[in-house]
Amino acid sequence: MLDTHARKYINPIIDKASKGFLNLKVTPNQVTVLAFIIGITASIAVYFNYSILACLLLWMSGFLDAVDGAMARTSNNSTPWGTLLDITFDRIVEIFIIISLAFKFEELLFNYLILSCCIIFSMTIFLTVGALSEKNGIKSFYYQAGIAERTEGFIFFTCMILIPNNTSLITNIFSLLIFITAIQRMVEAKKIFTKK
């Protein structure tokens, strides 16, 4: 939801960073890899209880994840390979954050399993609709908005990291919102594909 509706407010910052990287002759894919490395480092910081550092790294990774796409569009250098790297690395960072939390809070393994299943369910719909839809948007594939998008995920991960006493409740709410998003996307997909 925030990715769709609040992006316009931070686009000037993203665009400025994008131009800065392009001026330094850095490619969008290099920024994608940098975002990935920082995201994985965030998961390591989670495991070793460097909570503030973990959150800062996670958000830096997310910011760079937005910058690489802006760079690709600005330089007219958007490629299928870059899109694949971007989406794959995003999911790996999320997986590593969940794994790190699961190692820290072993009593919540079932909660993290449910969360992972909800993410898989939602992303399967998201990616399938993107692949099958003829619509094009600002991204290189059709982007289905939803209640729980990547920014909401970062907010929930931040809360899970910084408020350990309520991690179970936060995780369950996050799972529910992702599940609702998946249903929302499924309903939209039916409308898109039955019109053809």
C-alpha positions in Angstrom: 0.0 0.0 0.0 2.8 2.5 1.0 4.9 1.5 -2.0 1.9 2.4 -4.3 0.6 5.5 -2.5 3.5 7.1 -0.6 6.3 6.5 -3.2 5.7 9.9 -4.7 6.8 11.7 -1.5 10.2 10.0 -1.4 10.7 9.9 -5.2 12.8 13.1 -5.2 15.3 11.5 -2.8 15.4 8.3 -4.8 15.9 10.2 -8.0 18.7 12.3 -6.5 20.5 9.1 -5.3 19.9 7.5 -8.7 21.5 10.4 -10.6 24.4 10.3 -8.1 25.1 6.7 -8.8 24.8 7.1 -12.5 27.2 10.1 -12.4 29.7 7.7 -10.7 29.2 5.2 -13.6 27.7 2.7 -11.3 25.2 0.3 -13.0 21.7 -0.5 -11.7 22.7 -4.2 -11.3 25.7 -3.2 -9.2 23.3 -1.2 -6.9 21.0 -4.3 -6.8 24.0 -6.4 -5.6 25.0 -3.8 -3.0 21.4 -3.7 -1.7 21.5 -7.5 -1.4 24.8 -7.6 0.5 23.6 -4.9 2.9 20.3 -6.8 3.4 22.1 -10.0 4.2 24.4 -8.1 6.6 21.2 -6.9 8.3 20.1 -10.4 8.9 23.5 -11.2 10.5 23.1 -8.2 12.7 19.7 -9.5 13.8 21.1 -12.8 14.8 23.9 -11.2 16.9 21.4 -8.8 18.6 22.7 -5.6 17.0 19.0 -4.5 16.6 19.4 -0.8 15.7 22.2 -1.6 13.2 20.1 -4.4 11.7 17.2 -2.0 11.1 19.4 0.7 9.7 21.0 -1.8 7.3 17.6 -3.3 6.4 16.2 0.1 5.5 19.3 1.1 3.6 19.0 -2.1 1.6 15.3 -1.2 0.9 16.2 2.3 -0.2 18.9 1.0 -2.6 16.3 -1.5 -3.9 14.2 1.5 -5.0 17.2 3.4 -6.3 18.3 0.6 -8.7 14.9 0.6 -10.5 15.0 4.4 -10.8 18.5 4.1 -12.3 17.4 1.5 -14.8 14.4 3.7 -15.9 16.5 6.9 -16.0 19.3 5.4 -18.1 16.8 3.4 -20.2 18.7 0.3 -19.1 15.9 -1.8 -17.7 16.6 -5.5 -18.5 14.8 -8.8 -17.8 18.0 -10.0 -16.0 18.0 -6.9 -13.8 14.4 -7.5 -12.9 15.1 -11.1 -12.1 18.1 -10.2 -9.9 16.0 -7.5 -8.1 13.0 -9.7 -7.3 15.2 -12.7 -6.3 17.5 -10.8 -4.0 14.5 -9.1 -2.3 13.1 -12.5 -1.4 16.4 -13.8 -0.2 16.9 -10.9 2.1 13.4 -11.4 3.5 14.1 -15.2 4.0 17.4 -14.4 5.8 15.7 -11.9 8.1 13.0 -14.6 9.0 15.7 -17.3 9.5 17.7 -15.0 11.8 14.6 -14.2 13.8 13.7 -17.9 13.9 17.2 -18.7 15.4 16.7 -16.0 18.0 13.1 -17.0 18.9 13.0 -20.7 18.5 9.7 -20.9 20.3 8.1 -19.0 17.4 9.2 -21.4 14.6 5.6 -22.2 13.8 4.7 -18.4 13.5 7.7 -17.9 11.1 6.6 -20.9 9.1 3.1 -19.5 8.7 4.6 -16.1 7.8 6.9 -17.7 5.1 3.9 -19.6 3.7 1.8 -16.4 3.4 4.7 -14.7 1.7 5.1 -17.6 -0.8 1.3 -17.6 -1.4 1.2 -13.8 -2.0 4.3 -13.7 -4.2 3.2 -16.6 -6.3 0.1 -14.7 -7.3 2.0 -11.4 -7.7 4.6 -12.9 -10.0 2.2 -15.0 -12.0 -0.1 -12.1 -12.6 2.9 -10.0 -13.6 4.1 -12.6 -16.0 0.7 -13.3 -17.6 -0.8 -9.8 -17.7 -0.5 -7.6 -20.8 -0.6 -4.4 -18.7 2.5 -2.4 -18.2 3.3 0.0 -15.5 6.3 2.0 -14.2 8.0 -1.3 -13.5 9.1 -3.8 -16.1 6.0 -6.0 -15.3 2.5 -5.4 -14.2 2.6 -4.4 -10.5 -0.3 -5.5 -8.3 -0.7 -3.2 -5.3 -1.8 -4.6 -2.0 -2.3 -3.9 1.7 1.1 -5.4 2.5 3.8 -4.4 0.1 7.6 -4.2 0.7 7.6 -1.1 2.8 5.0 -2.6 5.1 7.2 -5.7 5.3 10.1 -3.5 6.4 8.0 -1.8 9.0 6.9 -5.2 10.4 10.4 -6.6 10.3 11.6 -3.5 12.2 9.0 -3.9 14.9 9.8 -7.7 15.1 13.4 -6.8 15.7 13.0 -3.8 18.0 10.1 -5.1 20.1 11.1 -8.7 20.9 8.5 -9.0 23.7 5.7 -8.6 21.1 7.3 -10.4 18.2 4.7 -13.2 18.2 1.8 -10.8 17.9 3.6 -8.7 15.3 4.5 -11.7 13.2 0.9 -13.0 13.3 -0.6 -9.6 12.3 2.0 -9.4 9.5 1.0 -12.9 8.3 -2.7 -12.0 8.3 -2.1 -8.8 6.3 0.0 -10.7 3.7 -2.7 -13.4 3.5 -5.4 -10.7 2.9 -3.1 -9.1 0.3 -2.9 -12.5 -1.5 -6.7 -12.8 -1.6 -7.0 -9.2 -2.8 -4.5 -9.9 -5.6 -6.3 -13.1 -6.5 -9.7 -11.3 -6.8 -8.0 -8.6 -9.0 -6.4 -11.3 -11.1 -9.8 -12.9 -11.8 -11.1 -9.6 -13.0 -8.1 -9.0 -15.2 -8.1 -12.5 -16.8 -11.8 -12.9 -17.2 -12.0 -9.7 -19.2 -9.9 -11.3 -22.0 
